[in-house]
Structure formats: structure tokens, C-alpha cells
Amino acid sequence: MSASGFEPPHTSPEARARITSALLAHGWERGAIKEVFDLYDSELARQIREERKAVEAENVASHAYLFDGMDYAADIIDPHSPS
């Protein structure tokens, strides 16, 4: 699957929903949880995209299969950050 044609789902991934539930049970407010996800989603997606560029720069043909998966992961985590 090519990441360029992929549209991430508009619902929260199951892991995010489970983390949100756990934090709500520990007294966090939903707005604070969203802020934390927004901060770290962006950072994680950026790190994945930077690693993808580094792997691509190595120009090792056997690593090419990783690119779509790395793009896909970054887009799932933060579909709004720049590629």
C-alpha cells in the first residue's frame, strides 16, 4: 500500500482510546490528554520521517521495502504533520 494514497482513519486508534481511558480513570482531563497526544504524536512522526530519510540516503536497495511502512506509520500517528 502506498502511503501517498492512504487516508488515515478519522477515529482514534485503539491504543489511543485505551490510553485515554486509563488517563481519565487517573483523573486527567480529556483536553489535557489531547494536548499530550498532539505534542508527542508530532514528535514521533517527525522522528519516523527523519529515520526514513536516513535509511533512504543509505541507498541500499534491500531497505526499499521499509519506506511505505515508515510513511504509513508516520501518517497514522500524525496525518497532519508535513512529510
Residue frames as qw, qx, qy, qz and C-alpha x, y, z in Angstrom:
[[0.000, 0.891, 0.455, 0.000, 0.00, 0.00, 0.00],
 [0.411, 0.391, -0.013, 0.823, 1.37, 3.39, -0.93],
 [0.245, -0.488, -0.492, 0.678, 1.29, 5.99, 1.80],
 [0.002, 0.090, -0.201, -0.975, 0.59, 8.79, -0.67],
 [0.417, -0.254, -0.563, -0.667, -2.87, 7.41, -1.45],
 [0.437, -0.338, -0.794, 0.254, -3.66, 6.46, 2.13],
 [0.285, -0.598, 0.010, -0.749, -6.10, 8.42, 4.24],
 [0.150, 0.058, -0.844, 0.512, -5.75, 7.62, 7.95],
 [0.285, -0.582, -0.752, -0.120, -8.99, 6.77, 9.72],
 [0.129, -0.622, 0.020, -0.772, -10.82, 9.62, 11.41],
 [0.775, -0.586, -0.134, -0.196, -11.38, 7.61, 14.56],
 [0.259, -0.756, 0.582, -0.151, -8.80, 7.24, 17.27],
 [0.560, 0.267, -0.784, 0.010, -6.59, 4.18, 17.04],
 [0.788, -0.437, -0.420, -0.107, -7.48, 1.55, 19.64],
 [0.646, -0.087, -0.396, 0.647, -4.26, 2.16, 21.58],
 [0.034, 0.301, -0.095, 0.948, -5.02, 5.88, 21.87],
 [0.600, -0.470, -0.278, -0.584, -8.53, 5.14, 23.11],
 [0.821, -0.319, -0.440, 0.176, -7.16, 2.72, 25.72],
 [0.461, 0.052, -0.304, 0.832, -4.53, 5.21, 26.91],
 [0.219, -0.410, -0.080, -0.882, -7.18, 7.93, 27.08],
 [0.734, -0.468, -0.381, -0.311, -9.44, 5.70, 29.18],
 [0.746, -0.209, -0.421, 0.471, -6.61, 4.87, 31.56],
 [0.268, 0.159, -0.185, 0.932, -5.65, 8.52, 31.99],
 [0.424, -0.477, -0.217, -0.739, -9.27, 9.57, 32.51],
 [0.798, -0.417, -0.434, -0.027, -9.51, 6.92, 35.25],
 [0.643, -0.187, -0.308, 0.676, -6.48, 8.53, 36.90],
 [0.148, -0.784, -0.337, 0.499, -8.09, 11.98, 36.97],
 [0.259, -0.128, 0.388, 0.875, -6.72, 13.53, 33.77],
 [0.435, 0.619, 0.263, -0.599, -9.00, 15.85, 31.81],
 [0.750, 0.452, 0.451, 0.170, -9.79, 15.00, 28.19],
 [0.315, 0.945, -0.065, 0.053, -8.36, 18.33, 26.95],
 [0.317, -0.761, 0.561, 0.076, -5.03, 17.70, 28.70],
 [0.754, -0.024, 0.638, 0.152, -4.85, 14.20, 27.21],
 [0.636, 0.713, 0.266, 0.126, -5.43, 15.59, 23.73],
 [0.056, 0.954, -0.294, -0.006, -2.68, 18.18, 24.23],
 [0.531, -0.517, 0.659, 0.126, -0.20, 15.50, 25.29],
 [0.759, 0.284, 0.562, 0.167, -1.06, 13.31, 22.31],
 [0.449, 0.888, 0.083, 0.057, -0.73, 16.30, 19.98],
 [0.165, -0.868, 0.463, 0.075, 2.73, 17.09, 21.34],
 [0.516, -0.381, 0.756, 0.130, 4.11, 13.58, 21.18],
 [0.756, 0.473, 0.452, 0.002, 2.33, 12.44, 18.01],
 [0.397, 0.910, -0.122, -0.022, 4.08, 15.17, 16.08],
 [0.217, -0.746, 0.628, 0.039, 7.48, 14.39, 17.59],
 [0.686, -0.091, 0.721, 0.041, 7.17, 10.66, 16.96],
 [0.701, 0.638, 0.317, 0.013, 6.00, 11.13, 13.37],
 [0.207, 0.925, -0.316, -0.041, 8.89, 13.55, 12.76],
 [0.413, -0.557, 0.718, 0.059, 11.39, 11.03, 14.12],
 [0.755, 0.214, 0.618, 0.047, 9.99, 8.27, 11.91],
 [0.569, 0.815, 0.114, 0.010, 10.15, 10.52, 8.84],
 [0.022, -0.867, 0.496, 0.052, 13.74, 11.56, 9.64],
 [0.585, -0.299, 0.751, 0.067, 14.77, 7.92, 10.06],
 [0.750, 0.499, 0.433, 0.005, 13.09, 7.08, 6.75],
 [0.374, 0.911, -0.175, -0.017, 15.13, 9.78, 5.03],
 [0.277, -0.696, 0.661, 0.038, 18.33, 8.47, 6.65],
 [0.715, 0.011, 0.698, 0.047, 17.59, 4.91, 5.54],
 [0.656, 0.714, 0.247, -0.002, 16.76, 6.12, 2.03],
 [0.118, 0.921, -0.365, -0.071, 20.03, 8.11, 1.92],
 [0.571, -0.417, 0.697, 0.121, 21.96, 4.88, 2.55],
 [0.573, 0.509, -0.396, -0.504, 20.71, 3.86, -0.90],
 [0.185, -0.187, 0.965, -0.020, 20.59, 0.16, -0.03],
 [0.481, -0.026, -0.566, -0.669, 18.11, -1.50, -2.38],
 [0.432, -0.222, -0.871, 0.074, 17.22, -4.18, 0.17],
 [0.077, -0.304, -0.565, 0.763, 15.85, -1.47, 2.51],
 [0.199, -0.098, -0.360, -0.906, 13.38, -0.05, -0.02],
 [0.419, -0.420, -0.773, -0.224, 10.58, -2.24, 1.33],
 [0.324, -0.395, -0.575, 0.639, 10.69, -0.24, 4.59],
 [0.047, 0.041, 0.085, 0.994, 9.71, 3.10, 3.06],
 [0.424, -0.399, -0.505, -0.638, 5.99, 2.52, 2.57],
 [0.618, -0.468, -0.613, 0.155, 5.70, 1.08, 6.08],
 [0.379, -0.244, -0.295, 0.842, 7.53, 4.01, 7.64],
 [0.135, -0.175, -0.243, -0.945, 5.39, 6.51, 5.72],
 [0.535, -0.437, -0.623, -0.367, 2.25, 4.62, 6.72],
 [0.558, -0.420, -0.560, 0.445, 3.24, 4.59, 10.41],
 [0.206, -0.130, -0.131, 0.961, 4.05, 8.31, 10.46],
 [0.280, -0.247, -0.390, -0.842, 0.76, 9.14, 8.70],
 [0.570, -0.481, -0.658, -0.105, -1.25, 7.04, 11.18],
 [0.490, -0.369, -0.448, 0.651, 0.46, 8.71, 14.15],
 [0.025, -0.652, -0.144, 0.744, 0.18, 12.26, 12.86],
 [0.526, 0.511, 0.586, 0.344, -1.53, 12.68, 9.49],
 [0.120, 0.971, 0.208, 0.013, -1.33, 16.48, 9.70],
 [0.412, -0.723, 0.324, 0.450, 2.41, 16.93, 10.07],
 [0.475, 0.738, -0.344, -0.333, 4.48, 17.61, 6.95],
 [0.987, 0.100, 0.081, 0.098, 6.02, 14.68, 5.12]]
